[in-house]
Amino acid sequence: QVQLVESGGGSVQAGGSLRLSCAASGGTFNVMDMGWFRQIPGVDQDRRIVACISWRAGSAHYRDSLGGRFTITRDHNKTAVSLQMNTLESEDTAIYYCYLDAYERGLMWGQGTHVTISS
């Protein structure tokens, strides 16, 4: 079964850090890019981009409002991405979704992982 498995969510105080990880399994993937979206339940109608990274070039792009607090990295061998989140703010509280966009398979989503920042 082809799937994306996320880990690393949880609860921390404002100013703290979390690291989210996401790995693809169950098949082979010709990846274009992977990344993360987030959605605030009851607030956001749609998921909003957080960060993405192109698979071949490794070019990373981030949501403008993050202010350099987040870093996305990729692991070719594991078809995985990680999102290091530092100096977390209450506004970062959301459900974070990993995605993988592949040339043949198209777009895949993880199940979502909860991140809660307390002030």
Backbone atoms as SQL, in Angstrom:
CREATE TABLE atoms (id INTEGER PRIMARY KEY, chain TEXT, resi INTEGER, resn TEXT, atom TEXT, x REAL, y REAL, z REAL);
INSERT INTO atoms VALUES
  (1, 'A', 1, 'GLN', 'N', 0.839, -1.187, 0.000),
  (2, 'A', 1, 'GLN', 'CA', 0.000, 0.000, 0.000),
  (3, 'A', 1, 'GLN', 'C', 0.878, 1.243, 0.000),
  (4, 'A', 2, 'VAL', 'N', 0.668, 2.093, -0.975),
  (5, 'A', 2, 'VAL', 'CA', 1.439, 3.324, -1.070),
  (6, 'A', 2, 'VAL', 'C', 0.899, 4.329, -0.056),
  (7, 'A', 3, 'GLN', 'N', 1.778, 4.870, 0.736),
  (8, 'A', 3, 'GLN', 'CA', 1.332, 5.834, 1.735),
  (9, 'A', 3, 'GLN', 'C', 2.460, 6.738, 2.184),
  (10, 'A', 4, 'LEU', 'N', 2.066, 7.871, 2.775),
  (11, 'A', 4, 'LEU', 'CA', 2.990, 8.783, 3.429),
  (12, 'A', 4, 'LEU', 'C', 2.732, 8.689, 4.923),
  (13, 'A', 5, 'VAL', 'N', 3.786, 8.480, 5.675),
  (14, 'A', 5, 'VAL', 'CA', 3.658, 8.346, 7.122),
  (15, 'A', 5, 'VAL', 'C', 4.379, 9.506, 7.789),
  (16, 'A', 6, 'GLU', 'N', 3.629, 10.268, 8.577),
  (17, 'A', 6, 'GLU', 'CA', 4.159, 11.436, 9.258),
  (18, 'A', 6, 'GLU', 'C', 4.428, 11.110, 10.719),
  (19, 'A', 7, 'SER', 'N', 5.372, 11.842, 11.287),
  (20, 'A', 7, 'SER', 'CA', 5.653, 11.712, 12.712),
  (21, 'A', 7, 'SER', 'C', 6.241, 13.018, 13.219),
  (22, 'A', 8, 'GLY', 'N', 6.251, 13.162, 14.531),
  (23, 'A', 8, 'GLY', 'CA', 6.933, 14.291, 15.139),
  (24, 'A', 8, 'GLY', 'C', 6.050, 15.401, 15.644),
  (25, 'A', 9, 'GLY', 'N', 4.757, 15.322, 15.435),
  (26, 'A', 9, 'GLY', 'CA', 3.886, 16.356, 15.970),
  (27, 'A', 9, 'GLY', 'C', 3.805, 16.273, 17.484),
  (28, 'A', 10, 'GLY', 'N', 3.171, 17.264, 18.084),
  (29, 'A', 10, 'GLY', 'CA', 3.020, 17.250, 19.532),
  (30, 'A', 10, 'GLY', 'C', 2.730, 18.628, 20.061),
  (31, 'A', 11, 'SER', 'N', 2.966, 18.785, 21.342),
  (32, 'A', 11, 'SER', 'CA', 2.690, 20.045, 22.019),
  (33, 'A', 11, 'SER', 'C', 3.965, 20.582, 22.643),
  (34, 'A', 12, 'VAL', 'N', 4.223, 21.863, 22.404),
  (35, 'A', 12, 'VAL', 'CA', 5.364, 22.534, 23.018),
  (36, 'A', 12, 'VAL', 'C', 4.945, 23.944, 23.398),
  (37, 'A', 13, 'GLN', 'N', 5.753, 24.569, 24.223),
  (38, 'A', 13, 'GLN', 'CA', 5.504, 25.961, 24.590),
  (39, 'A', 13, 'GLN', 'C', 6.044, 26.887, 23.514),
  (40, 'A', 14, 'ALA', 'N', 5.491, 28.077, 23.477),
  (41, 'A', 14, 'ALA', 'CA', 5.971, 29.083, 22.530),
  (42, 'A', 14, 'ALA', 'C', 7.463, 29.302, 22.732),
  (43, 'A', 15, 'GLY', 'N', 8.160, 29.426, 21.590),
  (44, 'A', 15, 'GLY', 'CA', 9.607, 29.559, 21.636),
  (45, 'A', 15, 'GLY', 'C', 10.346, 28.245, 21.486),
  (46, 'A', 16, 'GLY', 'N', 9.631, 27.146, 21.608),
  (47, 'A', 16, 'GLY', 'CA', 10.245, 25.838, 21.498),
  (48, 'A', 16, 'GLY', 'C', 10.378, 25.379, 20.061),
  (49, 'A', 17, 'SER', 'N', 10.805, 24.125, 19.900),
  (50, 'A', 17, 'SER', 'CA', 11.051, 23.553, 18.576),
  (51, 'A', 17, 'SER', 'C', 10.392, 22.192, 18.445),
  (52, 'A', 18, 'LEU', 'N', 10.068, 21.868, 17.202),
  (53, 'A', 18, 'LEU', 'CA', 9.590, 20.535, 16.858),
  (54, 'A', 18, 'LEU', 'C', 10.177, 20.158, 15.504),
  (55, 'A', 19, 'ARG', 'N', 10.294, 18.870, 15.285),
  (56, 'A', 19, 'ARG', 'CA', 10.757, 18.383, 13.989),
  (57, 'A', 19, 'ARG', 'C', 9.741, 17.368, 13.469),
  (58, 'A', 20, 'LEU', 'N', 9.171, 17.679, 12.319),
  (59, 'A', 20, 'LEU', 'CA', 8.231, 16.777, 11.670),
  (60, 'A', 20, 'LEU', 'C', 8.958, 15.964, 10.613),
  (61, 'A', 21, 'SER', 'N', 8.576, 14.709, 10.483),
  (62, 'A', 21, 'SER', 'CA', 9.163, 13.851, 9.463),
  (63, 'A', 21, 'SER', 'C', 8.057, 13.172, 8.667),
  (64, 'A', 22, 'CYS', 'N', 8.381, 12.859, 7.436),
  (65, 'A', 22, 'CYS', 'CA', 7.399, 12.226, 6.545),
  (66, 'A', 22, 'CYS', 'C', 8.160, 11.310, 5.594),
  (67, 'A', 23, 'ALA', 'N', 7.731, 10.064, 5.509),
  (68, 'A', 23, 'ALA', 'CA', 8.391, 9.105, 4.633),
  (69, 'A', 23, 'ALA', 'C', 7.362, 8.384, 3.770),
  (70, 'A', 24, 'ALA', 'N', 7.723, 8.193, 2.522),
  (71, 'A', 24, 'ALA', 'CA', 6.861, 7.457, 1.598),
  (72, 'A', 24, 'ALA', 'C', 7.221, 5.981, 1.620),
  (73, 'A', 25, 'SER', 'N', 6.218, 5.148, 1.495),
  (74, 'A', 25, 'SER', 'CA', 6.465, 3.705, 1.484),
  (75, 'A', 25, 'SER', 'C', 5.471, 3.002, 0.576),
  (76, 'A', 26, 'GLY', 'N', 5.775, 1.753, 0.258),
  (77, 'A', 26, 'GLY', 'CA', 4.846, 0.926, -0.494),
  (78, 'A', 26, 'GLY', 'C', 5.000, 0.990, -1.992),
  (79, 'A', 27, 'GLY', 'N', 6.052, 1.630, -2.480),
  (80, 'A', 27, 'GLY', 'CA', 6.224, 1.711, -3.920),
  (81, 'A', 27, 'GLY', 'C', 7.470, 2.470, -4.286),
  (82, 'A', 28, 'THR', 'N', 7.646, 2.665, -5.575),
  (83, 'A', 28, 'THR', 'CA', 8.732, 3.505, -6.051),
  (84, 'A', 28, 'THR', 'C', 8.147, 4.820, -6.532),
  (85, 'A', 29, 'PHE', 'N', 8.927, 5.872, -6.392),
  (86, 'A', 29, 'PHE', 'CA', 8.399, 7.205, -6.642),
  (87, 'A', 29, 'PHE', 'C', 9.378, 8.012, -7.487),
  (88, 'A', 30, 'ASN', 'N', 8.867, 8.580, -8.550),
  (89, 'A', 30, 'ASN', 'CA', 9.639, 9.528, -9.350),
  (90, 'A', 30, 'ASN', 'C', 9.171, 10.909, -8.915),
  (91, 'A', 31, 'VAL', 'N', 9.842, 11.414, -7.900),
  (92, 'A', 31, 'VAL', 'CA', 9.330, 12.576, -7.156),
  (93, 'A', 31, 'VAL', 'C', 9.660, 13.877, -7.859),
  (94, 'A', 32, 'MET', 'N', 8.687, 14.749, -7.952),
  (95, 'A', 32, 'MET', 'CA', 8.929, 16.128, -8.392),
  (96, 'A', 32, 'MET', 'C', 9.289, 16.988, -7.182),
  (97, 'A', 33, 'ASP', 'N', 8.422, 16.960, -6.174),
  (98, 'A', 33, 'ASP', 'CA', 8.702, 17.702, -4.965),
  (99, 'A', 33, 'ASP', 'C', 7.904, 17.128, -3.805),
  (100, 'A', 34, 'MET', 'N', 8.332, 17.439, -2.612),
  (101, 'A', 34, 'MET', 'CA', 7.627, 17.087, -1.391),
  (102, 'A', 34, 'MET', 'C', 7.566, 18.324, -0.516),
  (103, 'A', 35, 'GLY', 'N', 6.650, 18.288, 0.437),
  (104, 'A', 35, 'GLY', 'CA', 6.568, 19.447, 1.320),
  (105, 'A', 35, 'GLY', 'C', 5.477, 19.297, 2.351),
  (106, 'A', 36, 'TRP', 'N', 5.124, 20.440, 2.935),
  (107, 'A', 36, 'TRP', 'CA', 4.164, 20.476, 4.032),
  (108, 'A', 36, 'TRP', 'C', 3.154, 21.598, 3.820),
  (109, 'A', 37, 'PHE', 'N', 1.910, 21.285, 4.123),
  (110, 'A', 37, 'PHE', 'CA', 0.842, 22.261, 4.239),
  (111, 'A', 37, 'PHE', 'C', 0.353, 22.222, 5.684),
  (112, 'A', 38, 'ARG', 'N', -0.424, 23.203, 6.068),
  (113, 'A', 38, 'ARG', 'CA', -1.061, 23.160, 7.376),
  (114, 'A', 38, 'ARG', 'C', -2.459, 23.754, 7.283),
  (115, 'A', 39, 'GLN', 'N', -3.276, 23.359, 8.240),
  (116, 'A', 39, 'GLN', 'CA', -4.661, 23.823, 8.272),
  (117, 'A', 39, 'GLN', 'C', -5.087, 23.992, 9.723),
  (118, 'A', 40, 'ILE', 'N', -5.645, 25.137, 10.035),
  (119, 'A', 40, 'ILE', 'CA', -6.149, 25.399, 11.378),
  (120, 'A', 40, 'ILE', 'C', -7.620, 24.994, 11.396),
  (121, 'A', 41, 'PRO', 'N', -7.983, 23.980, 12.153),
  (122, 'A', 41, 'PRO', 'CA', -9.374, 23.532, 12.186),
  (123, 'A', 41, 'PRO', 'C', -10.322, 24.642, 12.623),
  (124, 'A', 42, 'GLY', 'N', -11.412, 24.782, 11.893),
  (125, 'A', 42, 'GLY', 'CA', -12.395, 25.790, 12.226),
  (126, 'A', 42, 'GLY', 'C', -12.040, 27.190, 11.769),
  (127, 'A', 43, 'VAL', 'N', -10.851, 27.358, 11.231),
  (128, 'A', 43, 'VAL', 'CA', -10.406, 28.683, 10.767),
  (129, 'A', 43, 'VAL', 'C', -10.123, 28.651, 9.269),
  (130, 'A', 44, 'ASP', 'N', -9.248, 27.742, 8.872),
  (131, 'A', 44, 'ASP', 'CA', -8.863, 27.642, 7.462),
  (132, 'A', 44, 'ASP', 'C', -9.812, 26.719, 6.716),
  (133, 'A', 45, 'GLN', 'N', -10.321, 27.226, 5.599),
  (134, 'A', 45, 'GLN', 'CA', -11.132, 26.344, 4.747),
  (135, 'A', 45, 'GLN', 'C', -10.253, 25.395, 3.960),
  (136, 'A', 46, 'ASP', 'N', -9.061, 25.872, 3.622),
  (137, 'A', 46, 'ASP', 'CA', -8.145, 25.075, 2.819),
  (138, 'A', 46, 'ASP', 'C', -6.798, 24.942, 3.537),
  (139, 'A', 47, 'ARG', 'N', -6.045, 23.972, 3.084),
  (140, 'A', 47, 'ARG', 'CA', -4.683, 23.836, 3.583),
  (141, 'A', 47, 'ARG', 'C', -3.814, 24.932, 2.984),
  (142, 'A', 48, 'ARG', 'N', -2.871, 25.397, 3.770),
  (143, 'A', 48, 'ARG', 'CA', -1.982, 26.468, 3.318),
  (144, 'A', 48, 'ARG', 'C', -0.560, 25.952, 3.267),
  (145, 'A', 49, 'ILE', 'N', 0.164, 26.332, 2.235),
  (146, 'A', 49, 'ILE', 'CA', 1.521, 25.860, 2.063),
  (147, 'A', 49, 'ILE', 'C', 2.393, 26.369, 3.214),
  (148, 'A', 50, 'VAL', 'N', 3.268, 25.510, 3.675),
  (149, 'A', 50, 'VAL', 'CA', 4.268, 25.873, 4.680),
  (150, 'A', 50, 'VAL', 'C', 5.645, 25.895, 4.035),
  (151, 'A', 51, 'ALA', 'N', 6.015, 24.786, 3.406),
  (152, 'A', 51, 'ALA', 'CA', 7.324, 24.681, 2.771),
  (153, 'A', 51, 'ALA', 'C', 7.291, 23.549, 1.765),
  (154, 'A', 52, 'CYS', 'N', 8.152, 23.660, 0.754),
  (155, 'A', 52, 'CYS', 'CA', 8.289, 22.587, -0.220),
  (156, 'A', 52, 'CYS', 'C', 9.729, 22.556, -0.705),
  (157, 'A', 53, 'ILE', 'N', 10.120, 21.408, -1.251),
  (158, 'A', 53, 'ILE', 'CA', 11.479, 21.243, -1.731),
  (159, 'A', 53, 'ILE', 'C', 11.457, 20.438, -3.013),
  (160, 'A', 54, 'SER', 'N', 12.150, 20.941, -4.030),
  (161, 'A', 54, 'SER', 'CA', 12.217, 20.209, -5.299),
  (162, 'A', 54, 'SER', 'C', 13.175, 19.037, -5.119),
  (163, 'A', 55, 'TRP', 'N', 12.787, 17.918, -5.707),
  (164, 'A', 55, 'TRP', 'CA', 13.525, 16.697, -5.392),
  (165, 'A', 55, 'TRP', 'C', 14.911, 16.650, -6.015),
  (166, 'A', 56, 'ARG', 'N', 15.019, 17.045, -7.253),
  (167, 'A', 56, 'ARG', 'CA', 16.310, 16.919, -7.929),
  (168, 'A', 56, 'ARG', 'C', 17.259, 18.032, -7.545),
  (169, 'A', 57, 'ALA', 'N', 16.793, 19.270, -7.571),
  (170, 'A', 57, 'ALA', 'CA', 17.670, 20.401, -7.306),
  (171, 'A', 57, 'ALA', 'C', 17.792, 20.699, -5.817),
  (172, 'A', 58, 'GLY', 'N', 16.801, 20.281, -5.050),
  (173, 'A', 58, 'GLY', 'CA', 16.843, 20.571, -3.626),
  (174, 'A', 58, 'GLY', 'C', 16.514, 22.020, -3.288),
  (175, 'A', 59, 'SER', 'N', 15.812, 22.687, -4.196),
  (176, 'A', 59, 'SER', 'CA', 15.438, 24.081, -3.931),
  (177, 'A', 59, 'SER', 'C', 14.267, 24.116, -2.964),
  (178, 'A', 60, 'ALA', 'N', 14.428, 24.903, -1.912),
  (179, 'A', 60, 'ALA', 'CA', 13.400, 24.987, -0.879),
  (180, 'A', 60, 'ALA', 'C', 12.666, 26.325, -0.972),
  (181, 'A', 61, 'HIS', 'N', 11.379, 26.276, -0.696),
  (182, 'A', 61, 'HIS', 'CA', 10.561, 27.488, -0.709),
  (183, 'A', 61, 'HIS', 'C', 9.676, 27.464, 0.536),
  (184, 'A', 62, 'TYR', 'N', 9.437, 28.640, 1.079),
  (185, 'A', 62, 'TYR', 'CA', 8.718, 28.747, 2.353),
  (186, 'A', 62, 'TYR', 'C', 7.612, 29.777, 2.277),
  (187, 'A', 63, 'ARG', 'N', 6.633, 29.580, 3.117),
  (188, 'A', 63, 'ARG', 'CA', 5.582, 30.581, 3.289),
  (189, 'A', 63, 'ARG', 'C', 6.235, 31.864, 3.783),
  (190, 'A', 64, 'ASP', 'N', 5.883, 32.994, 3.201),
  (191, 'A', 64, 'ASP', 'CA', 6.552, 34.270, 3.512),
  (192, 'A', 64, 'ASP', 'C', 6.493, 34.618, 4.986),
  (193, 'A', 65, 'SER', 'N', 5.404, 34.314, 5.639),
  (194, 'A', 65, 'SER', 'CA', 5.195, 34.768, 7.009),
  (195, 'A', 65, 'SER', 'C', 6.007, 33.994, 8.045),
  (196, 'A', 66, 'LEU', 'N', 6.732, 32.972, 7.636),
  (197, 'A', 66, 'LEU', 'CA', 7.455, 32.149, 8.613),
  (198, 'A', 66, 'LEU', 'C', 8.700, 32.824, 9.156),
  (199, 'A', 67, 'GLY', 'N', 9.218, 33.796, 8.436),
  (200, 'A', 67, 'GLY', 'CA', 10.349, 34.557, 8.952),
  (201, 'A', 67, 'GLY', 'C', 11.616, 33.762, 9.175),
  (202, 'A', 68, 'GLY', 'N', 11.815, 32.710, 8.383),
  (203, 'A', 68, 'GLY', 'CA', 13.054, 31.956, 8.477),
  (204, 'A', 68, 'GLY', 'C', 13.121, 31.004, 9.653),
  (205, 'A', 69, 'ARG', 'N', 11.993, 30.732, 10.286),
  (206, 'A', 69, 'ARG', 'CA', 12.007, 29.877, 11.472),
  (207, 'A', 69, 'ARG', 'C', 11.976, 28.387, 11.122),
  (208, 'A', 70, 'PHE', 'N', 11.536, 28.057, 9.929),
  (209, 'A', 70, 'PHE', 'CA', 11.382, 26.662, 9.533),
  (210, 'A', 70, 'PHE', 'C', 12.420, 26.292, 8.471),
  (211, 'A', 71, 'THR', 'N', 12.853, 25.038, 8.487),
  (212, 'A', 71, 'THR', 'CA', 13.791, 24.530, 7.489),
  (213, 'A', 71, 'THR', 'C', 13.327, 23.164, 7.014),
  (214, 'A', 72, 'ILE', 'N', 13.207, 23.013, 5.705),
  (215, 'A', 72, 'ILE', 'CA', 12.816, 21.730, 5.124),
  (216, 'A', 72, 'ILE', 'C', 14.032, 21.065, 4.507),
  (217, 'A', 73, 'THR', 'N', 14.163, 19.768, 4.722),
  (218, 'A', 73, 'THR', 'CA', 15.246, 18.995, 4.128),
  (219, 'A', 73, 'THR', 'C', 14.677, 17.712, 3.542),
  (220, 'A', 74, 'ARG', 'N', 15.433, 17.102, 2.626),
  (221, 'A', 74, 'ARG', 'CA', 14.960, 15.876, 1.984),
  (222, 'A', 74, 'ARG', 'C', 16.005, 14.773, 2.118),
  (223, 'A', 75, 'ASP', 'N', 15.545, 13.547, 2.037),
  (224, 'A', 75, 'ASP', 'CA', 16.411, 12.370, 2.070),
  (225, 'A', 75, 'ASP', 'C', 16.056, 11.515, 0.854),
  (226, 'A', 76, 'HIS', 'N', 16.949, 11.525, -0.134),
  (227, 'A', 76, 'HIS', 'CA', 16.683, 10.774, -1.363),
  (228, 'A', 76, 'HIS', 'C', 16.547, 9.285, -1.103),
  (229, 'A', 77, 'ASN', 'N', 17.396, 8.762, -0.252),
  (230, 'A', 77, 'ASN', 'CA', 17.439, 7.319, -0.043),
  (231, 'A', 77, 'ASN', 'C', 16.153, 6.793, 0.579),
  (232, 'A', 78, 'LYS', 'N', 15.526, 7.604, 1.392),
  (233, 'A', 78, 'LYS', 'CA', 14.327, 7.168, 2.105),
  (234, 'A', 78, 'LYS', 'C', 13.035, 7.753, 1.526),
  (235, 'A', 79, 'THR', 'N', 13.155, 8.578, 0.470),
  (236, 'A', 79, 'THR', 'CA', 11.995, 9.317, -0.046),
  (237, 'A', 79, 'THR', 'C', 11.257, 9.960, 1.126),
  (238, 'A', 80, 'ALA', 'N', 11.970, 10.818, 1.804),
  (239, 'A', 80, 'ALA', 'CA', 11.450, 11.423, 3.029),
  (240, 'A', 80, 'ALA', 'C', 11.818, 12.893, 3.096),
  (241, 'A', 81, 'VAL', 'N', 11.009, 13.627, 3.832),
  (242, 'A', 81, 'VAL', 'CA', 11.309, 15.023, 4.115),
  (243, 'A', 81, 'VAL', 'C', 11.133, 15.259, 5.601),
  (244, 'A', 82, 'SER', 'N', 11.845, 16.265, 6.078),
  (245, 'A', 82, 'SER', 'CA', 11.694, 16.697, 7.461),
  (246, 'A', 82, 'SER', 'C', 11.478, 18.198, 7.487),
  (247, 'A', 83, 'LEU', 'N', 10.790, 18.644, 8.498),
  (248, 'A', 83, 'LEU', 'CA', 10.551, 20.071, 8.691),
  (249, 'A', 83, 'LEU', 'C', 10.980, 20.432, 10.106),
  (250, 'A', 84, 'GLN', 'N', 12.069, 21.151, 10.202),
  (251, 'A', 84, 'GLN', 'CA', 12.548, 21.640, 11.497),
  (252, 'A', 84, 'GLN', 'C', 11.865, 22.972, 11.776),
  (253, 'A', 85, 'MET', 'N', 11.149, 23.044, 12.876),
  (254, 'A', 85, 'MET', 'CA', 10.392, 24.246, 13.217),
  (255, 'A', 85, 'MET', 'C', 10.940, 24.816, 14.514),
  (256, 'A', 86, 'ASN', 'N', 11.468, 26.013, 14.447),
  (257, 'A', 86, 'ASN', 'CA', 12.074, 26.674, 15.604),
  (258, 'A', 86, 'ASN', 'C', 11.293, 27.929, 15.983),
  (259, 'A', 87, 'THR', 'N', 11.526, 28.365, 17.185),
  (260, 'A', 87, 'THR', 'CA', 10.886, 29.582, 17.702),
  (261, 'A', 87, 'THR', 'C', 9.387, 29.557, 17.403),
  (262, 'A', 88, 'LEU', 'N', 8.768, 28.481, 17.802),
  (263, 'A', 88, 'LEU', 'CA', 7.359, 28.281, 17.475),
  (264, 'A', 88, 'LEU', 'C', 6.473, 29.292, 18.182),
  (265, 'A', 89, 'GLU', 'N', 5.411, 29.678, 17.488),
  (266, 'A', 89, 'GLU', 'CA', 4.459, 30.668, 17.992),
  (267, 'A', 89, 'GLU', 'C', 3.071, 30.020, 18.056),
  (268, 'A', 90, 'SER', 'N', 2.203, 30.622, 18.836),
  (269, 'A', 90, 'SER', 'CA', 0.855, 30.063, 18.953),
  (270, 'A', 90, 'SER', 'C', 0.153, 30.010, 17.600),
  (271, 'A', 91, 'GLU', 'N', 0.517, 30.934, 16.719),
  (272, 'A', 91, 'GLU', 'CA', -0.090, 30.945, 15.380),
  (273, 'A', 91, 'GLU', 'C', 0.336, 29.750, 14.533),
  (274, 'A', 92, 'ASP', 'N', 1.335, 29.008, 14.971),
  (275, 'A', 92, 'ASP', 'CA', 1.769, 27.809, 14.244),
  (276, 'A', 92, 'ASP', 'C', 0.920, 26.592, 14.601),
  (277, 'A', 93, 'THR', 'N', 0.051, 26.738, 15.573),
  (278, 'A', 93, 'THR', 'CA', -0.829, 25.633, 15.939),
  (279, 'A', 93, 'THR', 'C', -1.733, 25.264, 14.768),
  (280, 'A', 94, 'ALA', 'N', -1.665, 24.005, 14.352),
  (281, 'A', 94, 'ALA', 'CA', -2.427, 23.561, 13.189),
  (282, 'A', 94, 'ALA', 'C', -2.235, 22.060, 13.020),
  (283, 'A', 95, 'ILE', 'N', -2.934, 21.521, 12.053),
  (284, 'A', 95, 'ILE', 'CA', -2.657, 20.165, 11.592),
  (285, 'A', 95, 'ILE', 'C', -1.721, 20.290, 10.390),
  (286, 'A', 96, 'TYR', 'N', -0.610, 19.604, 10.427),
  (287, 'A', 96, 'TYR', 'CA', 0.383, 19.674, 9.374),
  (288, 'A', 96, 'TYR', 'C', 0.271, 18.422, 8.497),
  (289, 'A', 97, 'TYR', 'N', 0.208, 18.660, 7.201),
  (290, 'A', 97, 'TYR', 'CA', 0.049, 17.579, 6.227),
  (291, 'A', 97, 'TYR', 'C', 1.267, 17.534, 5.299),
  (292, 'A', 98, 'CYS', 'N', 1.837, 16.374, 5.199),
  (293, 'A', 98, 'CYS', 'CA', 2.914, 16.134, 4.244),
  (294, 'A', 98, 'CYS', 'C', 2.310, 15.801, 2.889),
  (295, 'A', 99, 'TYR', 'N', 2.992, 16.207, 1.823),
  (296, 'A', 99, 'TYR', 'CA', 2.552, 15.803, 0.492),
  (297, 'A', 99, 'TYR', 'C', 3.754, 15.359, -0.332),
  (298, 'A', 100, 'LEU', 'N', 3.462, 14.551, -1.320),
  (299, 'A', 100, 'LEU', 'CA', 4.454, 14.121, -2.300),
  (300, 'A', 100, 'LEU', 'C', 3.814, 14.269, -3.673),
  (301, 'A', 101, 'ASP', 'N', 4.484, 14.911, -4.584),
  (302, 'A', 101, 'ASP', 'CA', 4.000, 15.069, -5.954),
  (303, 'A', 101, 'ASP', 'C', 4.958, 14.322, -6.862),
  (304, 'A', 102, 'ALA', 'N', 4.436, 13.286, -7.507),
  (305, 'A', 102, 'ALA', 'CA', 5.270, 12.430, -8.338),
  (306, 'A', 102, 'ALA', 'C', 4.811, 12.501, -9.789),
  (307, 'A', 103, 'TYR', 'N', 5.763, 12.275, -10.696),
  (308, 'A', 103, 'TYR', 'CA', 5.481, 12.431, -12.120),
  (309, 'A', 103, 'TYR', 'C', 4.399, 11.479, -12.602),
  (310, 'A', 104, 'GLU', 'N', 4.413, 10.238, -12.174),
  (311, 'A', 104, 'GLU', 'CA', 3.430, 9.267, -12.654),
  (312, 'A', 104, 'GLU', 'C', 2.259, 9.121, -11.695),
  (313, 'A', 105, 'ARG', 'N', 2.539, 9.104, -10.406),
  (314, 'A', 105, 'ARG', 'CA', 1.504, 8.844, -9.416),
  (315, 'A', 105, 'ARG', 'C', 0.645, 10.055, -9.111),
  (316, 'A', 106, 'GLY', 'N', 1.185, 11.258, -9.333),
  (317, 'A', 106, 'GLY', 'CA', 0.446, 12.449, -8.987),
  (318, 'A', 106, 'GLY', 'C', 0.629, 12.816, -7.531),
  (319, 'A', 107, 'LEU', 'N', -0.378, 13.483, -6.980),
  (320, 'A', 107, 'LEU', 'CA', -0.289, 14.066, -5.645),
  (321, 'A', 107, 'LEU', 'C', -0.781, 13.078, -4.580),
  (322, 'A', 108, 'MET', 'N', 0.034, 12.925, -3.522),
  (323, 'A', 108, 'MET', 'CA', -0.329, 12.088, -2.387),
  (324, 'A', 108, 'MET', 'C', -0.256, 12.928, -1.119),
  (325, 'A', 109, 'TRP', 'N', -1.090, 12.568, -0.133),
  (326, 'A', 109, 'TRP', 'CA', -1.121, 13.285, 1.140),
  (327, 'A', 109, 'TRP', 'C', -0.927, 12.314, 2.301),
  (328, 'A', 110, 'GLY', 'N', -0.280, 12.827, 3.341),
  (329, 'A', 110, 'GLY', 'CA', -0.217, 12.104, 4.591),
  (330, 'A', 110, 'GLY', 'C', -1.503, 12.306, 5.380),
  (331, 'A', 111, 'GLN', 'N', -1.589, 11.628, 6.505),
  (332, 'A', 111, 'GLN', 'CA', -2.812, 11.652, 7.293),
  (333, 'A', 111, 'GLN', 'C', -2.937, 12.899, 8.164),
  (334, 'A', 112, 'GLY', 'N', -1.859, 13.636, 8.320),
  (335, 'A', 112, 'GLY', 'CA', -1.864, 14.835, 9.136),
  (336, 'A', 112, 'GLY', 'C', -1.333, 14.565, 10.530),
  (337, 'A', 113, 'THR', 'N', -0.610, 15.524, 11.062),
  (338, 'A', 113, 'THR', 'CA', -0.099, 15.421, 12.422),
  (339, 'A', 113, 'THR', 'C', -0.359, 16.744, 13.139),
  (340, 'A', 114, 'HIS', 'N', -0.798, 16.638, 14.392),
  (341, 'A', 114, 'HIS', 'CA', -1.187, 17.819, 15.144),
  (342, 'A', 114, 'HIS', 'C', 0.016, 18.478, 15.794),
  (343, 'A', 115, 'VAL', 'N', 0.059, 19.797, 15.664),
  (344, 'A', 115, 'VAL', 'CA', 1.061, 20.613, 16.342),
  (345, 'A', 115, 'VAL', 'C', 0.316, 21.654, 17.177),
  (346, 'A', 116, 'THR', 'N', 0.610, 21.674, 18.464),
  (347, 'A', 116, 'THR', 'CA', -0.054, 22.606, 19.376),
  (348, 'A', 116, 'THR', 'C', 1.006, 23.406, 20.115),
  (349, 'A', 117, 'ILE', 'N', 0.920, 24.725, 20.016),
  (350, 'A', 117, 'ILE', 'CA', 1.874, 25.614, 20.677),
  (351, 'A', 117, 'ILE', 'C', 1.123, 26.382, 21.759),
  (352, 'A', 118, 'SER', 'N', 1.587, 26.255, 22.978),
  (353, 'A', 118, 'SER', 'CA', 0.944, 26.950, 24.094),
  (354, 'A', 118, 'SER', 'C', 1.767, 28.176, 24.474),
  (355, 'A', 119, 'SER', 'N', 1.074, 29.232, 24.822),
  (356, 'A', 119, 'SER', 'CA', 1.766, 30.485, 25.175),
  (357, 'A', 119, 'SER', 'C', 1.952, 30.600, 26.670);
